[in-house]
């Protein structure tokens, strides 16, 4: 949670918008997620220069340049590591991380586990469309086993990865799911995620209109608000996440683990340490 | 035979199997000698075992500063012969050497008895058993002290400092064992070193990895992320305790991919940052180092090189990562590569490397190696050096956010998060001067130009190389081979050979004008380095004008290039 006090200035979503035009296809869910980010930041009312949005590679990872915040568009799969370094060095900043199902769960899978485990005060938003969009339609770890693609004709035959279960098992402190079609709902989840101390994971189902013709209309009918309230009990959360249909939206788990934030012990000059070597 | 300053040194190796206390004893011997006014150099060799296994503590003592191994050992003291043959290559002995062994250790391996060295048998284990709590390594220390005329009191004082006075029984047992050893020392003549007495001016006892950490701290590093890897881990461990005292923090990353990205994130946030690794880890970091070049994020990556490729010999040295450090990045990615020239020089080179990274907003790879990092030296206190380190920042809030402005120097103002009006996205995508992604030729070329320009236009100053002496013959080297070559050159000069030594601390970017000036009047160059393919020699050939006569001499690790071997090359080079 950012400790910079709200100085009382009112912000509007446009304060967080840059002049750069997105590369996304018309109708892509990521346009909506971008608006959700801007609405959430206006609601949080942090000055744009106090916010950093960090990403890797993929359609979703283009988001930083479309905002008026500080941003870092890094290499594929390593956004959480960039964000970890930034937040540990600069705990005063609000750090959000944007990723996709390929960037976050495949090439970046190991960092996902360890970011959950470390529980640094970050908000991790994964725009999940169950496909690689930027490289034009290959299966990701969340793609259904029978989804036919050129690289996996007839489907991969592999069970999809369950990111929310893995986040819980790895120690994430806040787990939520949203649907890009519900801009206000996603903004609310992002605000909640930022305000909850520790590592907050928000999966946003964000339809790909180009390589997944089933999602845009299909998901609208499938998503539903979670019928049971959020829990702080990991075993209850595990049961509900293991058995949910993948379209249950809302805050699904909120724990109370203390965030990891190593702090300096003193501010001596390095010459203070010379006695270690002096004979 | 080399007549050199190294003759005024004494080299001792203590060997033994796991748990015998060889390393501790070696450290105590070095400490005791240091307190008697000697300089010293200590390196270690161990087998691959995690714990136990064979070990050798190699110590060289001299009344003059010494920072490299000698050519041979004057004394080998073997607590036992367990697996000792594994060290055969690393233990040059001759008929002037002395071997001390325990008759209970069994038959002496042929590689020892065949050297023709004098042999002194002392029942060390039996003597140790005669003292309650007595340890064989302490008996050995007593023998060595007597042989090289170190007062036993100096050894006992060093033992006390090592095990602490809180354990009076252990201390008493050690003292008794040392005295027993001293009285049992064989009556053999060993070259004597003058003992100057406690040094007047300040001296340090420091390892290369510690010096690297300390230098980086002096350079202003505030954030470290790293993943354990031999032989670089000691840098991380030293930083883990030192950094928080100086306003910084360290994170143990899940892998090297994370380490490099964590330090880039921290540096983006304004904290000068470092990671330390070895060849395998550097390989994993290479993609992200390209991002640091493109997004102009200052970071320092210390590669403590070991024998490669692949896992290679993790515990032994080699200068074989020059190619990957210089050429490993894809695309045209100018960056800085440095190399410390001695154990003690790790301090200056690390501090300078932080300065270069911060000032030039670029990644710096510092090529240390195992022979520097894990060696300990006793040196005169290094002089304090201050660099005018400055990460260029925008002048005033809201002063415009041309993060990648194509300035004359190529260095652009870098806002850090929190600075109002400075918002930009650091990007590995080709971008324009504002950081906005672009696939246009003018932006690509403009940014390539300015990133090259900031290195080309920068004045690296006198630290780019150490240049010493005059002559038509020059020895050209880099990094850790510099110190044995410095000794060899001194010996050659003592023998009437005029030879110049040029040791490069700055590997990239190249400095053609400076090297041309340094090679003025030189007709023949020996290029000496420790790797299999002559990476440095080939690099020089690609980028520098060299004299017509170039003699490349390159041999891989794990055996060190010793001063005498280098001296023979210089002699030959002077004749040819």
Boltz contact constraints between the chains, C-beta under 6 A:
constraints:
  - contact:
      token1: [A, 20]
      token2: [B, 436]
      max_distance: 6.0
  - contact:
      token1: [A, 48]
      token2: [B, 423]
      max_distance: 6.0
  - contact:
      token1: [A, 49]
      token2: [B, 418]
      max_distance: 6.0
  - contact:
      token1: [A, 49]
      token2: [B, 420]
      max_distance: 6.0
  - contact:
      token1: [A, 49]
      token2: [B, 423]
      max_distance: 6.0
  - contact:
      token1: [A, 52]
      token2: [B, 417]
      max_distance: 6.0
  - contact:
      token1: [A, 64]
      token2: [B, 425]
      max_distance: 6.0
  - contact:
      token1: [A, 65]
      token2: [B, 425]
      max_distance: 6.0
  - contact:
      token1: [A, 68]
      token2: [B, 423]
      max_distance: 6.0
  - contact:
      token1: [A, 69]
      token2: [B, 423]
      max_distance: 6.0
  - contact:
      token1: [A, 70]
      token2: [B, 417]
      max_distance: 6.0
  - contact:
      token1: [A, 70]
      token2: [B, 423]
      max_distance: 6.0
  - contact:
      token1: [A, 71]
      token2: [B, 425]
      max_distance: 6.0
  - contact:
      token1: [A, 72]
      token2: [B, 268]
      max_distance: 6.0
  - contact:
      token1: [A, 72]
      token2: [B, 426]
      max_distance: 6.0
  - contact:
      token1: [A, 73]
      token2: [B, 425]
      max_distance: 6.0
  - contact:
      token1: [A, 73]
      token2: [B, 427]
      max_distance: 6.0
  - contact:
      token1: [A, 74]
      token2: [B, 291]
      max_distance: 6.0
  - contact:
      token1: [A, 75]
      token2: [B, 287]
      max_distance: 6.0
  - contact:
      token1: [A, 75]
      token2: [B, 288]
      max_distance: 6.0
  - contact:
      token1: [A, 75]
      token2: [B, 291]
      max_distance: 6.0
  - contact:
      token1: [A, 78]
      token2: [B, 261]
      max_distance: 6.0
  - contact:
      token1: [A, 81]
      token2: [B, 258]
      max_distance: 6.0
  - contact:
      token1: [A, 81]
      token2: [B, 261]
      max_distance: 6.0
  - contact:
      token1: [A, 81]
      token2: [B, 262]
      max_distance: 6.0
  - contact:
      token1: [A, 82]
      token2: [B, 261]
      max_distance: 6.0
  - contact:
      token1: [A, 82]
      token2: [B, 264]
      max_distance: 6.0
  - contact:
      token1: [A, 82]
      token2: [B, 265]
      max_distance: 6.0
  - contact:
      token1: [A, 84]
      token2: [B, 262]
      max_distance: 6.0
  - contact:
      token1: [A, 85]
      token2: [B, 262]
      max_distance: 6.0
  - contact:
      token1: [A, 85]
      token2: [B, 263]
      max_distance: 6.0
  - contact:
      token1: [A, 85]
      token2: [B, 265]
      max_distance: 6.0
  - contact:
      token1: [A, 85]
      token2: [B, 266]
      max_distance: 6.0
  - contact:
      token1: [A, 86]
      token2: [B, 265]
      max_distance: 6.0
  - contact:
      token1: [A, 86]
      token2: [B, 268]
      max_distance: 6.0
  - contact:
      token1: [A, 86]
      token2: [B, 269]
      max_distance: 6.0
  - contact:
      token1: [A, 88]
      token2: [B, 249]
      max_distance: 6.0
  - contact:
      token1: [A, 88]
      token2: [B, 251]
      max_distance: 6.0
  - contact:
      token1: [A, 89]
      token2: [B, 223]
      max_distance: 6.0
  - contact:
      token1: [A, 89]
      token2: [B, 266]
      max_distance: 6.0
  - contact:
      token1: [A, 89]
      token2: [B, 269]
      max_distance: 6.0
  - contact:
      token1: [A, 89]
      token2: [B, 271]
      max_distance: 6.0
  - contact:
      token1: [A, 90]
      token2: [B, 269]
      max_distance: 6.0
  - contact:
      token1: [A, 93]
      token2: [B, 417]
      max_distance: 6.0
  - contact:
      token1: [A, 110]
      token2: [B, 254]
      max_distance: 6.0
  - contact:
      token1: [A, 111]
      token2: [B, 258]
      max_distance: 6.0
  - contact:
      token1: [A, 114]
      token2: [B, 254]
      max_distance: 6.0
  - contact:
      token1: [A, 262]
      token2: [B, 249]
      max_distance: 6.0
  - contact:
      token1: [A, 264]
      token2: [B, 244]
      max_distance: 6.0
  - contact:
      token1: [A, 264]
      token2: [B, 247]
      max_distance: 6.0
  - contact:
      token1: [A, 265]
      token2: [B, 244]
      max_distance: 6.0
  - contact:
      token1: [A, 265]
      token2: [B, 245]
      max_distance: 6.0
  - contact:
      token1: [A, 266]
      token2: [B, 245]
      max_distance: 6.0
  - contact:
      token1: [A, 267]
      token2: [B, 247]
      max_distance: 6.0
  - contact:
      token1: [A, 268]
      token2: [B, 245]
      max_distance: 6.0
  - contact:
      token1: [A, 268]
      token2: [B, 246]
      max_distance: 6.0
  - contact:
      token1: [A, 270]
      token2: [B, 217]
      max_distance: 6.0
  - contact:
      token1: [A, 270]
      token2: [B, 218]
      max_distance: 6.0
  - contact:
      token1: [A, 270]
      token2: [B, 246]
      max_distance: 6.0
  - contact:
      token1: [A, 273]
      token2: [B, 242]
      max_distance: 6.0
  - contact:
      token1: [A, 277]
      token2: [B, 204]
      max_distance: 6.0
  - contact:
      token1: [A, 277]
      token2: [B, 206]
      max_distance: 6.0
  - contact:
      token1: [A, 278]
      token2: [B, 202]
      max_distance: 6.0
  - contact:
      token1: [A, 278]
      token2: [B, 204]
      max_distance: 6.0
  - contact:
      token1: [A, 279]
      token2: [B, 34]
      max_distance: 6.0
  - contact:
      token1: [A, 279]
      token2: [B, 203]
      max_distance: 6.0
  - contact:
      token1: [A, 279]
      token2: [B, 205]
      max_distance: 6.0
